[in-house]
Amino acid sequence: MQIASAPNPVDRSHRADAFGDWAFRNLVTLAGWFVLAALGLAALSMLWGGREAFMEFGPGFLTSTAWNPVTEEYGALVAIYGTIVSTIIAMIIAVPVSFGIALFLTEVAPAWIRQPLGTAIELLAGIPSIIYGMWGLFVLAPFLAENVYPWVDENMGALPFLGVLFRGPPLGIGMLTAGIVLAIMIIPFISSVMRDVFNTVPVRLKESAYALGSTTFEVVWDIVLPYTRSAVIGGIFLGMGRALGETMAVTFVLGNSHHINASLLMPGNSIAASIANEFAEATTPMYQSALLALGFVLFLVTFVVLAIAKLMLMRLAKREGN
């Protein structure tokens, strides 16, 4: 007669560990697929909502400057132009400023000020966008209209070739003001990413460079930037994606004019601002469809920008041998 052996506690522990590992792996896999599913469903819902506009106007929807709810004529070119131009202005301002902030906090600033200043910058990222918009409309725009834009029109407007970008009445609101507000909004995001990746540079590398007689500029240019290049570019494109989709702050200061103007001092429009301003007034199916089609176009623009960023990072990684 055989006596049944008692279960081995080690085997039970292994089975429990295997089950826990299986459950954890499937949970995180589900979370990853959830993100992709949500992204795809959001894009499909906007495409389906804008199908009437796409069917009615075809590819001309992307190239037309018309936007007339009375005659039911709609085009996305003005909004696309405003979105891209305001984002470019914001990046031209924000990238060097963010770079300077990150370098100051990691390489130049005394230790006692680094943490308070870094916290203050991160707090700027938590301010709601509507607050930035109200500040831009009631504080920044009047200041620029009275003190900056008259000088810009008089002096920079006379420049050959580039002068056309800076000619116009000093209204205060317009494409340039929207770009400045956007830059202020995305500086905390870009500078925080840059600061974090600059802090990952091994201290021994920098100390070795200083020991060989390198200046702070040489250490940054020859050590810090090559070591963190991919992450810095990723942070820049993260800020660009934030600027492309910004709504309320841009709505307040852009001017919401459905016209393309060469001058950056003139009002314009963007995709997000058009949707925010007019969705409540869209009383006809075609009007609603045109606004949803604009949302799908914004999704495509953002997707293309982030895809370009990913390709750039992959090329950099391949060049570095990773």
Phi and psi restraints in degrees (value plus and minus 20) as a CYANA .aco file:
   2 GLN   PHI    -112.7   -72.7
   2 GLN   PSI     120.2   160.2
   3 ILE   PHI    -118.7   -78.7
   3 ILE   PSI     106.8   146.8
   4 ALA   PHI     -84.2   -44.2
   4 ALA   PSI     110.2   150.2
   5 SER   PHI     -98.1   -58.1
   5 SER   PSI     126.3   166.3
   6 ALA   PHI     -90.8   -50.8
   6 ALA   PSI     126.4   166.4
   7 PRO   PHI     -77.1   -37.1
   7 PRO   PSI     118.1   158.1
   8 ASN   PHI     -95.3   -55.3
   8 ASN   PSI     102.0   142.0
   9 PRO   PHI     -80.4   -40.4
   9 PRO   PSI     -49.6    -9.6
  10 VAL   PHI     -88.2   -48.2
  10 VAL   PSI     -61.1   -21.1
  11 ASP   PHI     -83.5   -43.5
  11 ASP   PSI     -62.3   -22.3
  12 ARG   PHI     -82.7   -42.7
  12 ARG   PSI     -58.5   -18.5
  13 SER   PHI     -85.2   -45.2
  13 SER   PSI     -60.2   -20.2
  14 HIS   PHI     -86.0   -46.0
  14 HIS   PSI     -61.1   -21.1
  15 ARG   PHI     -84.6   -44.6
  15 ARG   PSI     -59.7   -19.7
  16 ALA   PHI     -84.6   -44.6
  16 ALA   PSI     -61.4   -21.4
  17 ASP   PHI     -84.7   -44.7
  17 ASP   PSI     -61.1   -21.1
  18 ALA   PHI     -84.3   -44.3
  18 ALA   PSI     -61.9   -21.9
  19 PHE   PHI     -85.2   -45.2
  19 PHE   PSI     -61.6   -21.6
  20 GLY   PHI     -83.2   -43.2
  20 GLY   PSI     -60.4   -20.4
  21 ASP   PHI     -85.4   -45.4
  21 ASP   PSI     -61.6   -21.6
  22 TRP   PHI     -83.0   -43.0
  22 TRP   PSI     -63.3   -23.3
  23 ALA   PHI     -86.0   -46.0
  23 ALA   PSI     -63.0   -23.0
  24 PHE   PHI     -84.1   -44.1
  24 PHE   PSI     -63.7   -23.7
  25 ARG   PHI     -82.0   -42.0
  25 ARG   PSI     -61.1   -21.1
  26 ASN   PHI     -91.9   -51.9
  26 ASN   PSI     -53.5   -13.5
  27 LEU   PHI     -86.1   -46.1
  27 LEU   PSI     -66.8   -26.8
  28 VAL   PHI     -90.1   -50.1
  28 VAL   PSI     -51.9   -11.9
  29 THR   PHI     -83.6   -43.6
  29 THR   PSI     -62.6   -22.6
  30 LEU   PHI     -82.1   -42.1
  30 LEU   PSI     -59.1   -19.1
  31 ALA   PHI     -83.8   -43.8
  31 ALA   PSI     -61.8   -21.8
  32 GLY   PHI     -83.3   -43.3
  32 GLY   PSI     -65.2   -25.2
  33 TRP   PHI     -87.3   -47.3
  33 TRP   PSI     -48.7    -8.7
  34 PHE   PHI     -83.1   -43.1
  34 PHE   PSI     -60.7   -20.7
  35 VAL   PHI     -81.9   -41.9
  35 VAL   PSI     -66.3   -26.3
  36 LEU   PHI     -84.0   -44.0
  36 LEU   PSI     -60.3   -20.3
  37 ALA   PHI     -85.9   -45.9
  37 ALA   PSI     -63.5   -23.5
  38 ALA   PHI     -82.3   -42.3
  38 ALA   PSI     -61.8   -21.8
  39 LEU   PHI     -83.4   -43.4
  39 LEU   PSI     -66.0   -26.0
  40 GLY   PHI     -85.4   -45.4
  40 GLY   PSI     -61.3   -21.3
  41 LEU   PHI     -87.1   -47.1
  41 LEU   PSI     -56.9   -16.9
  42 ALA   PHI     -83.4   -43.4
  42 ALA   PSI     -63.7   -23.7
  43 ALA   PHI     -85.3   -45.3
  43 ALA   PSI     -63.1   -23.1
  44 LEU   PHI     -86.3   -46.3
  44 LEU   PSI     -57.3   -17.3
  45 SER   PHI     -85.7   -45.7
  45 SER   PSI     -59.4   -19.4
  46 MET   PHI     -89.2   -49.2
  46 MET   PSI     -58.4   -18.4
  47 LEU   PHI     -84.0   -44.0
  47 LEU   PSI     -62.3   -22.3
  48 TRP   PHI     -86.8   -46.8
  48 TRP   PSI     -60.1   -20.1
  49 GLY   PHI     -86.9   -46.9
  49 GLY   PSI     -50.3   -10.3
  50 GLY   PHI    -115.7   -75.7
  50 GLY   PSI      -9.2    30.8
  51 ARG   PHI     -81.9   -41.9
  51 ARG   PSI     -55.5   -15.5
  52 GLU   PHI     -84.0   -44.0
  52 GLU   PSI     -62.5   -22.5
  53 ALA   PHI     -86.8   -46.8
  53 ALA   PSI     -63.0   -23.0
  54 PHE   PHI     -84.5   -44.5
  54 PHE   PSI     -58.8   -18.8
  55 MET   PHI     -90.4   -50.4
  55 MET   PSI     -54.8   -14.8
  56 GLU   PHI     -95.9   -55.9
  56 GLU   PSI     -63.4   -23.4
  57 PHE   PHI    -125.3   -85.3
  57 PHE   PSI     -36.2     3.8
  58 GLY   PHI      42.8    82.8
  58 GLY   PSI    -172.9  -132.9
  59 PRO   PHI     -80.9   -40.9
  59 PRO   PSI     -41.3    -1.3
  60 GLY   PHI     -83.5   -43.5
  60 GLY   PSI     -36.6     3.4
  61 PHE   PHI     -81.3   -41.3
  61 PHE   PSI     -52.7   -12.7
  62 LEU   PHI    -102.0   -62.0
  62 LEU   PSI     -38.9     1.1
  63 THR   PHI    -132.4   -92.4
  63 THR   PSI     -22.9    17.1
  64 SER   PHI    -111.2   -71.2
  64 SER   PSI     121.9   161.9
  65 THR   PHI    -117.5   -77.5
  65 THR   PSI     -18.8    21.2
  66 ALA   PHI     -93.1   -53.1
  66 ALA   PSI     120.9   160.9
  67 TRP   PHI    -174.6  -134.6
  67 TRP   PSI      69.9   109.9
  68 ASN   PHI    -154.6  -114.6
  68 ASN   PSI      79.7   119.7
  69 PRO   PHI     -83.8   -43.8
  69 PRO   PSI     -43.5    -3.5
  70 VAL   PHI     -89.7   -49.7
  70 VAL   PSI     -66.1   -26.1
  71 THR   PHI    -113.8   -73.8
  71 THR   PSI     -16.3    23.7
  72 GLU   PHI      38.6    78.6
  72 GLU   PSI      24.5    64.5
  73 GLU   PHI    -136.0   -96.0
  73 GLU   PSI     105.3   145.3
  74 TYR   PHI    -155.8  -115.8
  74 TYR   PSI     122.8   162.8
  75 GLY   PHI    -168.7  -128.7
  75 GLY   PSI     132.3   172.3
  76 ALA   PHI    -122.9   -82.9
  76 ALA   PSI     -22.6    17.4
  77 LEU   PHI     -83.1   -43.1
  77 LEU   PSI     -62.0   -22.0
  78 VAL   PHI     -81.5   -41.5
  78 VAL   PSI     -65.0   -25.0
  79 ALA   PHI     -87.4   -47.4
  79 ALA   PSI     -59.4   -19.4
  80 ILE   PHI     -83.5   -43.5
  80 ILE   PSI     -65.3   -25.3
  81 TYR   PHI     -79.1   -39.1
  81 TYR   PSI     -67.1   -27.1
  82 GLY   PHI     -84.4   -44.4
  82 GLY   PSI     -58.6   -18.6
  83 THR   PHI     -83.5   -43.5
  83 THR   PSI     -66.6   -26.6
  84 ILE   PHI     -89.9   -49.9
  84 ILE   PSI     -64.5   -24.5
  85 VAL   PHI     -85.9   -45.9
  85 VAL   PSI     -65.8   -25.8
  86 SER   PHI     -83.3   -43.3
  86 SER   PSI     -54.9   -14.9
  87 THR   PHI     -88.9   -48.9
  87 THR   PSI     -60.6   -20.6
  88 ILE   PHI     -82.1   -42.1
  88 ILE   PSI     -63.2   -23.2
  89 ILE   PHI     -80.0   -40.0
  89 ILE   PSI     -64.7   -24.7
  90 ALA   PHI     -81.9   -41.9
  90 ALA   PSI     -61.3   -21.3
  91 MET   PHI     -89.8   -49.8
  91 MET   PSI     -57.5   -17.5
  92 ILE   PHI     -79.9   -39.9
  92 ILE   PSI     -56.8   -16.8
  93 ILE   PHI    -102.0   -62.0
  93 ILE   PSI     -64.2   -24.2
  94 ALA   PHI     -95.1   -55.1
  94 ALA   PSI     -57.7   -17.7
  95 VAL   PHI     -83.4   -43.4
  95 VAL   PSI     -73.2   -33.2
  96 PRO   PHI     -84.5   -44.5
  96 PRO   PSI     -56.4   -16.4
  97 VAL   PHI     -85.6   -45.6
  97 VAL   PSI     -64.4   -24.4
  98 SER   PHI     -83.3   -43.3
  98 SER   PSI     -60.1   -20.1
  99 PHE   PHI     -81.4   -41.4
  99 PHE   PSI     -64.0   -24.0
 100 GLY   PHI     -84.9   -44.9
 100 GLY   PSI     -60.6   -20.6
 101 ILE   PHI     -82.7   -42.7
 101 ILE   PSI     -66.3   -26.3
 102 ALA   PHI     -83.3   -43.3
 102 ALA   PSI     -62.1   -22.1
 103 LEU   PHI     -87.7   -47.7
 103 LEU   PSI     -57.7   -17.7
 104 PHE   PHI     -82.2   -42.2
 104 PHE   PSI     -63.5   -23.5
 105 LEU   PHI     -91.3   -51.3
 105 LEU   PSI     -49.1    -9.1
 106 THR   PHI    -119.2   -79.2
 106 THR   PSI     -46.1    -6.1
 107 GLU   PHI    -141.3  -101.3
 107 GLU   PSI     -45.2    -5.2
 108 VAL   PHI    -135.7   -95.7
 108 VAL   PSI     -64.0   -24.0
 109 ALA   PHI     -83.5   -43.5
 109 ALA   PSI     122.8   162.8
 110 PRO   PHI     -84.4   -44.4
 110 PRO   PSI     135.8   175.8
 111 ALA   PHI     -80.1   -40.1
 111 ALA   PSI     -53.4   -13.4
 112 TRP   PHI     -90.8   -50.8
 112 TRP   PSI     -39.8     0.2
 113 ILE   PHI    -122.9   -82.9
 113 ILE   PSI     -31.6     8.4
 114 ARG   PHI     -83.9   -43.9
 114 ARG   PSI     -68.5   -28.5
 115 GLN   PHI     -87.4   -47.4
 115 GLN   PSI     -67.6   -27.6
 116 PRO   PHI     -81.3   -41.3
 116 PRO   PSI     -62.6   -22.6
 117 LEU   PHI     -87.6   -47.6
 117 LEU   PSI     -60.7   -20.7
 118 GLY   PHI     -82.3   -42.3
 118 GLY   PSI     -59.6   -19.6
 119 THR   PHI     -85.3   -45.3
 119 THR   PSI     -60.1   -20.1
 120 ALA   PHI     -82.7   -42.7
 120 ALA   PSI     -60.3   -20.3
 121 ILE   PHI     -84.8   -44.8
 121 ILE   PSI     -60.9   -20.9
 122 GLU   PHI     -87.0   -47.0
 122 GLU   PSI     -51.9   -11.9
 123 LEU   PHI     -85.9   -45.9
 123 LEU   PSI     -50.7   -10.7
 124 LEU   PHI     -81.0   -41.0
 124 LEU   PSI     -52.0   -12.0
 125 ALA   PHI     -89.6   -49.6
 125 ALA   PSI     -40.5    -0.5
 126 GLY   PHI    -109.2   -69.2
 126 GLY   PSI     -24.8    15.2
 127 ILE   PHI     -92.4   -52.4
 127 ILE   PSI     110.1   150.1
 128 PRO   PHI     -79.5   -39.5
 128 PRO   PSI     127.2   167.2
 129 SER   PHI     -84.3   -44.3
 129 SER   PSI     -49.4    -9.4
 130 ILE   PHI     -86.4   -46.4
 130 ILE   PSI     -48.6    -8.6
 131 ILE   PHI     -88.2   -48.2
 131 ILE   PSI     -62.5   -22.5
 132 TYR   PHI     -80.2   -40.2
 132 TYR   PSI     -60.9   -20.9
 133 GLY   PHI     -84.4   -44.4
 133 GLY   PSI     -64.1   -24.1
 134 MET   PHI     -85.6   -45.6
 134 MET   PSI     -61.1   -21.1
 135 TRP   PHI     -82.5   -42.5
 135 TRP   PSI     -61.4   -21.4
 136 GLY   PHI     -83.8   -43.8
 136 GLY   PSI     -58.5   -18.5
 137 LEU   PHI     -95.0   -55.0
 137 LEU   PSI     -63.2   -23.2
 138 PHE   PHI    -115.5   -75.5
 138 PHE   PSI     -37.6     2.4
 139 VAL   PHI    -138.0   -98.0
 139 VAL   PSI     -77.7   -37.7
 140 LEU   PHI     -89.1   -49.1
 140 LEU   PSI     -67.5   -27.5
 141 ALA   PHI     -80.0   -40.0
 141 ALA   PSI     -67.9   -27.9
 142 PRO   PHI     -81.4   -41.4
 142 PRO   PSI     -58.0   -18.0
 143 PHE   PHI     -83.7   -43.7
 143 PHE   PSI     -65.1   -25.1
 144 LEU   PHI     -85.6   -45.6
 144 LEU   PSI     -59.0   -19.0
 145 ALA   PHI     -85.6   -45.6
 145 ALA   PSI     -53.1   -13.1
 146 GLU   PHI    -111.5   -71.5
 146 GLU   PSI     -52.4   -12.4
 147 ASN   PHI    -138.3   -98.3
 147 ASN   PSI     -41.9    -1.9
 148 VAL   PHI    -134.0   -94.0
 148 VAL   PSI     -74.0   -34.0
 149 TYR   PHI     -84.8   -44.8
 149 TYR   PSI     -53.6   -13.6
 150 PRO   PHI     -80.2   -40.2
 150 PRO   PSI     -61.0   -21.0
 151 TRP   PHI     -86.4   -46.4
 151 TRP   PSI     -60.9   -20.9
 152 VAL   PHI     -81.1   -41.1
 152 VAL   PSI     -64.8   -24.8
 153 ASP   PHI     -85.2   -45.2
 153 ASP   PSI     -59.3   -19.3
 154 GLU   PHI     -95.0   -55.0
 154 GLU   PSI     -58.1   -18.1
 155 ASN   PHI    -120.8   -80.8
 155 ASN   PSI     -70.6   -30.6
 156 MET   PHI     -99.8   -59.8
 156 MET   PSI     -44.1    -4.1
 157 GLY   PHI     -88.0   -48.0
 157 GLY   PSI     -37.6     2.4
 158 ALA   PHI    -108.7   -68.7
 158 ALA   PSI     -23.3    16.7
 159 LEU   PHI     -88.6   -48.6
 159 LEU   PSI     124.6   164.6
 160 PRO   PHI     -90.5   -50.5
 160 PRO   PSI     125.2   165.2
 161 PHE   PHI      47.8    87.8
 161 PHE   PSI     -83.0   -43.0
 162 LEU   PHI    -100.2   -60.2
 162 LEU   PSI     -32.5     7.5
 163 GLY   PHI     -81.0   -41.0
 163 GLY   PSI     -51.1   -11.1
 164 VAL   PHI     -82.8   -42.8
 164 VAL   PSI     -42.9    -2.9
 165 LEU   PHI     -95.1   -55.1
 165 LEU   PSI     -38.6     1.4
 166 PHE   PHI    -141.9  -101.9
 166 PHE   PSI       0.1    40.1
 167 ARG   PHI    -121.4   -81.4
 167 ARG   PSI     120.6   160.6
 168 GLY   PHI     130.1   170.1
 168 GLY   PSI     147.2   187.2
 169 PRO   PHI     -88.9   -48.9
 169 PRO   PSI     125.6   165.6
 170 PRO   PHI     -97.9   -57.9
 170 PRO   PSI      54.3    94.3
 171 LEU   PHI     -96.1   -56.1
 171 LEU   PSI     -46.5    -6.5
 172 GLY   PHI      74.7   114.7
 172 GLY   PSI     -67.4   -27.4
 173 ILE   PHI    -113.0   -73.0
 173 ILE   PSI     129.7   169.7
 174 GLY   PHI     136.8   176.8
 174 GLY   PSI    -190.9  -150.9
 175 MET   PHI     -84.3   -44.3
 175 MET   PSI     -61.9   -21.9
 176 LEU   PHI     -87.2   -47.2
 176 LEU   PSI     -61.7   -21.7
 177 THR   PHI     -82.5   -42.5
 177 THR   PSI     -61.9   -21.9
 178 ALA   PHI     -81.9   -41.9
 178 ALA   PSI     -60.6   -20.6
 179 GLY   PHI     -84.3   -44.3
 179 GLY   PSI     -57.7   -17.7
 180 ILE   PHI     -85.8   -45.8
 180 ILE   PSI     -64.4   -24.4
 181 VAL   PHI     -83.5   -43.5
 181 VAL   PSI     -62.8   -22.8
 182 LEU   PHI     -80.9   -40.9
 182 LEU   PSI     -60.9   -20.9
 183 ALA   PHI     -80.9   -40.9
 183 ALA   PSI     -64.3   -24.3
 184 ILE   PHI     -82.4   -42.4
 184 ILE   PSI     -53.7   -13.7
 185 MET   PHI     -93.0   -53.0
 185 MET   PSI     -57.0   -17.0
 186 ILE   PHI    -113.3   -73.3
 186 ILE   PSI     -31.7     8.3
 187 ILE   PHI     -76.4   -36.4
 187 ILE   PSI     -64.9   -24.9
 188 PRO   PHI     -79.7   -39.7
 188 PRO   PSI     -57.1   -17.1
 189 PHE   PHI     -87.0   -47.0
 189 PHE   PSI     -70.4   -30.4
 190 ILE   PHI     -87.4   -47.4
 190 ILE   PSI     -64.3   -24.3
 191 SER   PHI     -86.1   -46.1
 191 SER   PSI     -55.3   -15.3
 192 SER   PHI     -85.3   -45.3
 192 SER   PSI     -62.7   -22.7
 193 VAL   PHI     -83.7   -43.7
 193 VAL   PSI     -66.1   -26.1
 194 MET   PHI     -81.6   -41.6
 194 MET   PSI     -62.4   -22.4
 195 ARG   PHI     -81.9   -41.9
 195 ARG   PSI     -63.9   -23.9
 196 ASP   PHI     -84.0   -44.0
 196 ASP   PSI     -61.8   -21.8
 197 VAL   PHI     -95.3   -55.3
 197 VAL   PSI     -51.1   -11.1
 198 PHE   PHI     -84.6   -44.6
 198 PHE   PSI     -52.0   -12.0
 199 ASN   PHI     -92.4   -52.4
 199 ASN   PSI     -33.8     6.2
 200 THR   PHI    -103.1   -63.1
 200 THR   PSI     -29.5    10.5
 201 VAL   PHI     -86.9   -46.9
 201 VAL   PSI     106.7   146.7
 202 PRO   PHI     -77.0   -37.0
 202 PRO   PSI     113.1   153.1
 203 VAL   PHI     -81.8   -41.8
 203 VAL   PSI     -51.8   -11.8
 204 ARG   PHI     -82.8   -42.8
 204 ARG   PSI     -56.2   -16.2
 205 LEU   PHI     -83.2   -43.2
 205 LEU   PSI     -65.2   -25.2
 206 LYS   PHI     -89.8   -49.8
 206 LYS   PSI     -60.0   -20.0
 207 GLU   PHI     -85.4   -45.4
 207 GLU   PSI     -55.1   -15.1
 208 SER   PHI     -85.0   -45.0
 208 SER   PSI     -61.0   -21.0
 209 ALA   PHI     -85.5   -45.5
 209 ALA   PSI     -62.4   -22.4
 210 TYR   PHI     -83.3   -43.3
 210 TYR   PSI     -56.7   -16.7
 211 ALA   PHI     -85.8   -45.8
 211 ALA   PSI     -47.0    -7.0
 212 LEU   PHI    -105.6   -65.6
 212 LEU   PSI     -18.2    21.8
 213 GLY   PHI      78.4   118.4
 213 GLY   PSI      -8.4    31.6
 214 SER   PHI     -92.5   -52.5
 214 SER   PSI     127.6   167.6
 215 THR   PHI    -103.8   -63.8
 215 THR   PSI     152.0   192.0
 216 THR   PHI     -81.4   -41.4
 216 THR   PSI     -60.4   -20.4
 217 PHE   PHI     -81.7   -41.7
 217 PHE   PSI     -63.6   -23.6
 218 GLU   PHI     -85.9   -45.9
 218 GLU   PSI     -57.8   -17.8
 219 VAL   PHI     -83.7   -43.7
 219 VAL   PSI     -63.9   -23.9
 220 VAL   PHI     -84.8   -44.8
 220 VAL   PSI     -65.5   -25.5
 221 TRP   PHI     -93.8   -53.8
 221 TRP   PSI     -58.0   -18.0
 222 ASP   PHI    -118.5   -78.5
 222 ASP   PSI     -39.5     0.5
 223 ILE   PHI    -135.6   -95.6
 223 ILE   PSI     -78.0   -38.0
 224 VAL   PHI     -87.5   -47.5
 224 VAL   PSI     -70.8   -30.8
 225 LEU   PHI     -84.6   -44.6
 225 LEU   PSI     -67.8   -27.8
 226 PRO   PHI     -79.8   -39.8
 226 PRO   PSI     -54.9   -14.9
 227 TYR   PHI     -90.7   -50.7
 227 TYR   PSI     -51.5   -11.5
 228 THR   PHI    -135.8   -95.8
 228 THR   PSI      -3.3    36.7
 229 ARG   PHI     -77.2   -37.2
 229 ARG   PSI     -68.1   -28.1
 230 SER   PHI     -82.6   -42.6
 230 SER   PSI     -64.5   -24.5
 231 ALA   PHI     -87.6   -47.6
 231 ALA   PSI     -56.0   -16.0
 232 VAL   PHI     -84.3   -44.3
 232 VAL   PSI     -64.9   -24.9
 233 ILE   PHI     -82.8   -42.8
 233 ILE   PSI     -60.0   -20.0
 234 GLY   PHI     -81.1   -41.1
 234 GLY   PSI     -61.2   -21.2
 235 GLY   PHI     -85.6   -45.6
 235 GLY   PSI     -56.9   -16.9
 236 ILE   PHI     -83.8   -43.8
 236 ILE   PSI     -65.0   -25.0
 237 PHE   PHI     -91.3   -51.3
 237 PHE   PSI     -46.9    -6.9
 238 LEU   PHI     -83.0   -43.0
 238 LEU   PSI     -63.9   -23.9
 239 GLY   PHI     -84.9   -44.9
 239 GLY   PSI     -56.0   -16.0
 240 MET   PHI     -84.1   -44.1
 240 MET   PSI     -61.8   -21.8
 241 GLY   PHI     -81.9   -41.9
 241 GLY   PSI     -57.2   -17.2
 242 ARG   PHI     -84.2   -44.2
 242 ARG   PSI     -60.0   -20.0
 243 ALA   PHI     -90.0   -50.0
 243 ALA   PSI     -57.4   -17.4
 244 LEU   PHI     -81.5   -41.5
 244 LEU   PSI     -56.6   -16.6
 245 GLY   PHI    -117.9   -77.9
 245 GLY   PSI     -15.8    24.2
 246 GLU   PHI     -85.4   -45.4
 246 GLU   PSI     119.6   159.6
 247 THR   PHI    -135.8   -95.8
 247 THR   PSI     -91.1   -51.1
 248 MET   PHI     -86.6   -46.6
 248 MET   PSI     -63.0   -23.0
 249 ALA   PHI     -80.7   -40.7
 249 ALA   PSI     -62.2   -22.2
 250 VAL   PHI     -88.4   -48.4
 250 VAL   PSI     -58.1   -18.1
 251 THR   PHI     -79.0   -39.0
 251 THR   PSI     -57.0   -17.0
 252 PHE   PHI     -89.0   -49.0
 252 PHE   PSI     -57.0   -17.0
 253 VAL   PHI    -135.8   -95.8
 253 VAL   PSI     -24.1    15.9
 254 LEU   PHI    -100.1   -60.1
 254 LEU   PSI     -47.1    -7.1
 255 GLY   PHI      82.2   122.2
 255 GLY   PSI     -43.6    -3.6
 256 ASN   PHI      33.9    73.9
 256 ASN   PSI      33.8    73.8
 257 SER   PHI    -131.1   -91.1
 257 SER   PSI     108.9   148.9
 258 HIS   PHI    -106.6   -66.6
 258 HIS   PSI      36.2    76.2
 259 HIS   PHI    -162.1  -122.1
 259 HIS   PSI     125.0   165.0
 260 ILE   PHI    -113.3   -73.3
 260 ILE   PSI     101.5   141.5
 261 ASN   PHI    -140.7  -100.7
 261 ASN   PSI     117.6   157.6
 262 ALA   PHI     -87.8   -47.8
 262 ALA   PSI     -52.0   -12.0
 263 SER   PHI     -94.5   -54.5
 263 SER   PSI     114.7   154.7
 264 LEU   PHI     -97.4   -57.4
 264 LEU   PSI     -30.3     9.7
 265 LEU   PHI    -104.8   -64.8
 265 LEU   PSI     -30.5     9.5
 266 MET   PHI    -110.2   -70.2
 266 MET   PSI     134.7   174.7
 267 PRO   PHI     -85.5   -45.5
 267 PRO   PSI     136.0   176.0
 268 GLY   PHI    -167.2  -127.2
 268 GLY   PSI    -176.4  -136.4
 269 ASN   PHI    -172.1  -132.1
 269 ASN   PSI     145.0   185.0
 270 SER   PHI    -158.8  -118.8
 270 SER   PSI     148.7   188.7
 271 ILE   PHI     -83.9   -43.9
 271 ILE   PSI     -70.1   -30.1
 272 ALA   PHI     -84.1   -44.1
 272 ALA   PSI     -60.3   -20.3
 273 ALA   PHI     -86.3   -46.3
 273 ALA   PSI     -58.8   -18.8
 274 SER   PHI     -81.5   -41.5
 274 SER   PSI     -65.0   -25.0
 275 ILE   PHI     -84.7   -44.7
 275 ILE   PSI     -64.9   -24.9
 276 ALA   PHI     -85.2   -45.2
 276 ALA   PSI     -57.8   -17.8
 277 ASN   PHI     -94.5   -54.5
 277 ASN   PSI     -56.3   -16.3
 278 GLU   PHI    -133.5   -93.5
 278 GLU   PSI     -26.2    13.8
 279 PHE   PHI     -85.7   -45.7
 279 PHE   PSI     -56.7   -16.7
 280 ALA   PHI     -88.4   -48.4
 280 ALA   PSI     -42.5    -2.5
 281 GLU   PHI    -116.5   -76.5
 281 GLU   PSI     -20.9    19.1
 282 ALA   PHI     -97.9   -57.9
 282 ALA   PSI      77.3   117.3
 283 THR   PHI    -119.2   -79.2
 283 THR   PSI     -30.6     9.4
 284 THR   PHI    -130.6   -90.6
 284 THR   PSI     132.6   172.6
 285 PRO   PHI     -79.0   -39.0
 285 PRO   PSI     -58.7   -18.7
 286 MET   PHI     -88.3   -48.3
 286 MET   PSI     -57.9   -17.9
 287 TYR   PHI     -82.1   -42.1
 287 TYR   PSI     -67.5   -27.5
 288 GLN   PHI     -82.8   -42.8
 288 GLN   PSI     -60.4   -20.4
 289 SER   PHI     -84.5   -44.5
 289 SER   PSI     -58.8   -18.8
 290 ALA   PHI     -84.1   -44.1
 290 ALA   PSI     -59.7   -19.7
 291 LEU   PHI     -88.4   -48.4
 291 LEU   PSI     -59.2   -19.2
 292 LEU   PHI     -87.2   -47.2
 292 LEU   PSI     -54.9   -14.9
 293 ALA   PHI     -84.3   -44.3
 293 ALA   PSI     -56.8   -16.8
 294 LEU   PHI     -81.7   -41.7
 294 LEU   PSI     -60.3   -20.3
 295 GLY   PHI     -81.3   -41.3
 295 GLY   PSI     -59.3   -19.3
 296 PHE   PHI     -87.6   -47.6
 296 PHE   PSI     -57.4   -17.4
 297 VAL   PHI     -84.1   -44.1
 297 VAL   PSI     -60.7   -20.7
 298 LEU   PHI     -82.9   -42.9
 298 LEU   PSI     -59.3   -19.3
 299 PHE   PHI     -80.3   -40.3
 299 PHE   PSI     -63.8   -23.8
 300 LEU   PHI     -85.3   -45.3
 300 LEU   PSI     -63.4   -23.4
 301 VAL   PHI     -80.8   -40.8
 301 VAL   PSI     -66.2   -26.2
 302 THR   PHI     -83.6   -43.6
 302 THR   PSI     -61.1   -21.1
 303 PHE   PHI     -82.3   -42.3
 303 PHE   PSI     -62.7   -22.7
 304 VAL   PHI     -84.0   -44.0
 304 VAL   PSI     -63.5   -23.5
 305 VAL   PHI     -81.9   -41.9
 305 VAL   PSI     -66.2   -26.2
 306 LEU   PHI     -89.4   -49.4
 306 LEU   PSI     -52.4   -12.4
 307 ALA   PHI     -86.0   -46.0
 307 ALA   PSI     -60.8   -20.8
 308 ILE   PHI     -81.7   -41.7
 308 ILE   PSI     -60.7   -20.7
 309 ALA   PHI     -81.5   -41.5
 309 ALA   PSI     -63.0   -23.0
 310 LYS   PHI     -83.9   -43.9
 310 LYS   PSI     -61.0   -21.0
 311 LEU   PHI     -84.0   -44.0
 311 LEU   PSI     -60.6   -20.6
 312 MET   PHI     -82.7   -42.7
 312 MET   PSI     -62.4   -22.4
 313 LEU   PHI     -85.8   -45.8
 313 LEU   PSI     -57.5   -17.5
 314 MET   PHI     -85.8   -45.8
 314 MET   PSI     -59.9   -19.9
 315 ARG   PHI     -85.9   -45.9
 315 ARG   PSI     -60.3   -20.3
 316 LEU   PHI     -84.1   -44.1
 316 LEU   PSI     -62.4   -22.4
 317 ALA   PHI     -83.4   -43.4
 317 ALA   PSI     -58.8   -18.8
 318 LYS   PHI     -87.5   -47.5
 318 LYS   PSI     -58.8   -18.8
 319 ARG   PHI     -86.8   -46.8
 319 ARG   PSI     -52.5   -12.5
 320 GLU   PHI    -102.8   -62.8
 320 GLU   PSI     -24.4    15.6
 321 GLY   PHI      66.1   106.1
 321 GLY   PSI      -4.5    35.5
